Structure formats: C-alpha cells, structure tokens
Amino acid sequence: MFKRVFGKAKQEPNALPTIHKLNDTLEMLEKKEKVLVKKAAAEVEKAKQFTQARNRAAAIKCLKRKRLYEQQIEQLGNFQLRIHDQMIMLEGANATTETVDALRSGTSVMKAMNKATKIDDLEKTMDEINDQTESMKQIQEALSAPIGAAADFDEDELEAELEELEGAELEEELFQPATTAPAAAVHVNAPVGRQPTQPAPQRNNREEDELAALQAEMAL
C-alpha cells in the first residue's frame, strides 16, 4: 500500500553482485579461450597432415579455420580486458561507498551523542557538583567547630589573659634574684663503697644584700 502511494523505496547501489557476475563471465571467457586455442592447434596439425598428403586445398582450409579461431581468441582477450577494467573500477567504487557509509554512520552517532549531551545539561551537572562540594565544605566546618562550653569562650578575652600572663612572667624574671650557674659536674671513678662528694652551693651575700636594697627602693 505504501509502495503504491509513495513509490518504491530507494535502494542504495550495491556493487558486490555485479562484481560476482563479472567474475563469473570472466571465468567463462577464459574457458572458451582455452577451447579455441586447442582448436587452432588442432587445425595446424591437420594442415601439416594434408601437406604431407599433397592435399594443398585441404591444408589451406585448415589454416583458414585456424585464423578464424585466432580472431575469436583475440576478441575474447579484449572482452576479458574490458571486464578486468570494469571490475577494478567497481571494486574501487565499492570501497568508496563503504567508506562513505562508515563516515555517515559515525556522523549519525556523533549527532546522537551531542543531542544526548546538551550544553545546558552539562552546565547544570557542573552546578550540582559545585553545590555538593560547597555543602561538603560546610559540613566539614560544622563538624570541626567547637561545641559545648568551649564554644562560649571569647577569643579576645583569652588573648588579653594571655598577654597578662606573659607580662607577669616577664616581671617575675626581672625581680628574680640572680644565681650563679652551677658548676659542671665532674664524674670521677670513685672506688667501690665510696660516693663522690658534691660541693655545697656558695652564696654571694654581697649580691643578695644589694638586690634586697633595690627591691626596697622600688617598693617605695
């Protein structure tokens, strides 16, 4: 019904059946050529026999038939050459057609892929990825934030308290009485049963008196 309305569907040309047919024809021509070659050779042998028999007229007829066979052989050779030429052209055209068909199929697939992957969908996907990444960062920050009593601490107050501690420690270092550095311990291999005696620390009474007087003045 559809064929009657719209006509027959257009069929793409296919060179393979024609190539097969040409190949079969070529084989047939080659067989005929072999038969004619044998017939021409047979006429030559007959002509030799008639020549030996002194039958000149019969020998000439054999040579004429040989010439006719040779003409047919030459004609068949021309036919074969034309068929070879056409087969080569059809094989090249068939390769071209298959190449174009493959390229057309690849183009169709690329169009379908581009249609399935629209730029708007890609941008939407990238936006969703960015949103999910930002949400993950917020979740990580929320998990790492202090909770409970530690969250109520004022950072400025802690900094001020730390500065007070540092100032007090510096002041304590200034007013701490100077002491002489302990002498380096000398290890002596003492005999067994006797412990090495360590020198008692010596005090510099003069320095202590001066430091006490300085503290008294600063207290005033």
C-alpha positions as CSV (number, residue, x, y, z in Angstrom):
1,M,0.0,0.0,0.0
2,F,2.7,2.4,1.0
3,K,4.6,1.5,-2.2
4,R,1.7,2.3,-4.3
5,V,1.2,5.7,-2.6
6,F,4.8,6.8,-2.2
7,G,6.5,4.6,-4.8
8,K,9.3,2.1,-4.2
9,A,11.8,2.8,-1.6
10,K,15.1,4.0,-3.0
11,Q,17.7,1.2,-2.7
12,E,21.3,2.1,-2.3
13,P,23.5,0.6,-5.1
14,N,25.5,-2.5,-4.2
15,A,28.5,-3.3,-6.4
16,L,29.1,-6.8,-4.9
17,P,26.5,-8.7,-7.0
18,T,27.8,-7.0,-10.2
19,I,31.4,-7.8,-9.3
20,H,30.5,-11.5,-8.8
21,K,28.7,-11.6,-12.1
22,L,31.6,-10.1,-13.9
23,N,33.9,-12.6,-12.3
24,D,31.8,-15.5,-13.5
25,T,31.7,-14.0,-17.0
26,L,35.5,-13.7,-16.9
27,E,35.9,-17.3,-16.0
28,M,33.6,-18.4,-18.8
29,L,35.6,-16.3,-21.4
30,E,38.8,-17.9,-20.2
31,K,37.4,-21.4,-20.6
32,K,36.3,-20.5,-24.2
33,E,39.7,-19.1,-24.9
34,K,41.4,-22.3,-23.9
35,V,39.0,-24.3,-26.1
36,L,39.7,-22.1,-29.1
37,V,43.4,-22.3,-28.6
38,K,43.2,-26.1,-28.6
39,K,41.0,-26.0,-31.8
40,A,43.6,-23.7,-33.5
41,A,46.4,-26.0,-32.6
42,A,44.4,-29.0,-34.0
43,E,43.9,-27.2,-37.3
44,V,47.6,-26.6,-37.6
45,E,48.2,-30.4,-37.1
46,K,45.6,-31.2,-39.7
47,A,47.2,-28.7,-42.1
48,K,50.6,-30.5,-41.7
49,Q,49.0,-33.9,-42.4
50,F,47.3,-32.6,-45.6
51,T,50.6,-31.1,-46.7
52,Q,52.3,-34.4,-46.3
53,A,49.5,-36.0,-48.3
54,R,49.9,-33.5,-51.1
55,N,46.4,-32.2,-50.5
56,R,47.1,-28.5,-50.7
57,A,43.5,-27.3,-50.8
58,A,42.5,-29.1,-47.6
59,A,45.6,-27.7,-45.8
60,I,44.7,-24.2,-46.8
61,K,41.1,-24.7,-45.4
62,C,42.7,-25.8,-42.1
63,L,44.8,-22.7,-41.9
64,K,41.8,-20.5,-42.6
65,R,39.9,-22.1,-39.7
66,K,43.0,-21.6,-37.5
67,R,42.9,-17.9,-38.5
68,L,39.2,-17.7,-37.5
69,Y,39.9,-19.3,-34.1
70,E,42.8,-16.8,-33.6
71,Q,40.5,-13.9,-34.3
72,Q,38.0,-15.2,-31.7
73,I,40.8,-15.7,-29.3
74,E,41.9,-12.1,-29.7
75,Q,38.3,-10.9,-29.4
76,L,37.9,-12.9,-26.1
77,G,41.1,-11.4,-24.9
78,N,39.7,-7.9,-25.5
79,F,36.5,-8.9,-23.6
80,Q,38.5,-10.1,-20.7
81,L,40.5,-6.9,-20.6
82,R,37.3,-4.8,-20.5
83,I,35.8,-6.9,-17.7
84,H,39.0,-6.6,-15.7
85,D,38.9,-2.9,-16.1
86,Q,35.3,-2.6,-15.0
87,M,35.9,-5.0,-12.0
88,I,38.7,-2.7,-10.9
89,M,36.5,0.3,-11.2
90,L,33.6,-1.3,-9.4
91,E,35.8,-2.6,-6.6
92,G,37.2,1.0,-6.1
93,A,33.7,2.4,-6.2
94,N,32.5,-0.2,-3.7
95,A,35.4,0.7,-1.3
96,T,34.5,4.4,-1.7
97,T,30.8,3.6,-1.0
98,E,31.6,1.6,2.1
99,T,33.9,4.3,3.4
100,V,31.2,7.0,2.9
101,D,28.7,4.8,4.6
102,A,31.0,4.3,7.6
103,L,31.6,8.0,7.8
104,R,27.9,8.6,7.6
105,S,27.2,6.2,10.4
106,G,29.9,7.8,12.5
107,T,28.4,11.2,11.9
108,S,25.0,10.0,12.9
109,V,26.4,8.5,16.1
110,M,28.2,11.8,16.9
111,K,24.9,13.7,16.3
112,A,23.1,11.4,18.6
113,M,25.8,11.8,21.3
114,N,25.8,15.6,21.0
115,K,22.0,15.6,21.2
116,A,22.1,13.4,24.3
117,T,24.8,15.6,25.9
118,K,23.4,19.1,25.7
119,I,25.5,22.1,26.9
120,D,22.7,23.1,29.2
121,D,22.6,19.7,30.9
122,L,26.4,19.8,31.2
123,E,26.3,23.2,32.9
124,K,23.5,22.0,35.2
125,T,25.6,19.0,36.2
126,M,28.6,21.2,36.9
127,D,26.5,23.5,39.0
128,E,25.2,20.5,41.0
129,I,28.8,19.3,41.5
130,N,29.8,22.7,42.8
131,D,26.8,22.9,45.1
132,Q,27.6,19.4,46.6
133,T,31.2,20.4,47.0
134,E,30.2,23.6,48.9
135,S,27.8,21.6,51.0
136,M,30.5,19.2,52.0
137,K,32.8,22.0,53.0
138,Q,30.1,23.5,55.2
139,I,29.5,20.1,56.8
140,Q,33.2,19.7,57.5
141,E,33.4,23.2,59.0
142,A,30.4,22.4,61.2
143,L,32.0,19.2,62.4
144,S,35.3,20.9,63.2
145,A,33.6,23.8,65.1
146,P,33.9,23.7,69.0
147,I,30.7,22.7,70.8
148,G,29.5,22.9,74.4
149,A,31.3,25.2,76.9
150,A,34.3,25.7,74.6
151,A,32.0,27.4,72.0
152,D,31.2,30.2,74.5
153,F,34.8,31.3,75.1
154,D,35.6,34.8,73.9
155,E,38.8,34.8,71.8
156,D,39.5,38.4,72.7
157,E,39.3,37.7,76.4
158,L,41.6,34.7,76.0
159,E,44.1,36.9,74.2
160,A,44.0,39.6,76.9
161,E,44.5,37.0,79.6
162,L,47.5,35.5,77.8
163,E,49.1,39.0,77.5
164,E,48.7,39.5,81.2
165,L,50.3,36.1,81.9
166,E,53.2,37.0,79.6
167,G,53.7,40.4,81.3
168,A,53.6,38.8,84.8
169,E,56.2,36.2,83.8
170,L,58.5,38.9,82.4
171,E,58.2,40.9,85.6
172,E,59.0,37.9,87.7
173,E,62.1,37.3,85.6
174,L,63.3,40.8,86.2
175,F,62.9,40.7,90.0
176,Q,64.2,37.1,90.4
177,P,67.5,37.1,92.4
178,A,70.5,36.2,90.2
179,T,72.1,32.9,91.0
180,T,75.4,31.6,89.9
181,A,75.4,28.9,87.3
182,P,76.0,25.5,88.8
183,A,79.5,24.2,88.1
184,A,79.7,21.4,85.6
185,A,79.6,18.1,87.4
186,V,82.8,16.2,87.2
187,H,82.3,12.4,87.2
188,V,85.2,10.7,88.9
189,N,85.5,7.0,89.0
190,A,85.2,6.6,92.8
191,P,86.2,3.4,94.5
192,V,83.5,0.9,95.3
193,G,81.8,1.7,98.6
194,R,82.5,5.5,98.5
195,Q,80.2,8.1,97.0
196,P,81.7,11.2,95.4
197,T,81.1,14.3,97.4
198,Q,79.4,17.3,95.8
199,P,80.5,20.8,96.7
200,A,77.9,22.8,98.7
201,P,76.4,25.8,96.9
202,Q,78.1,29.1,97.8
203,R,76.0,32.2,98.3
204,N,77.2,35.6,97.5
205,N,76.0,37.6,100.5
206,R,77.0,40.9,98.9
207,E,74.9,40.5,95.8
208,E,71.9,39.4,97.9
209,D,72.2,42.5,100.1
210,E,72.3,44.7,97.0
211,L,69.3,43.0,95.4
212,A,67.3,43.4,98.7
213,A,68.1,47.1,98.9
214,L,67.0,47.6,95.2
215,Q,63.7,45.8,95.9
216,A,63.1,48.0,98.9
217,E,63.6,51.2,96.9
218,M,61.3,50.1,94.1
219,A,58.6,49.2,96.7
220,L,58.7,52.9,97.8
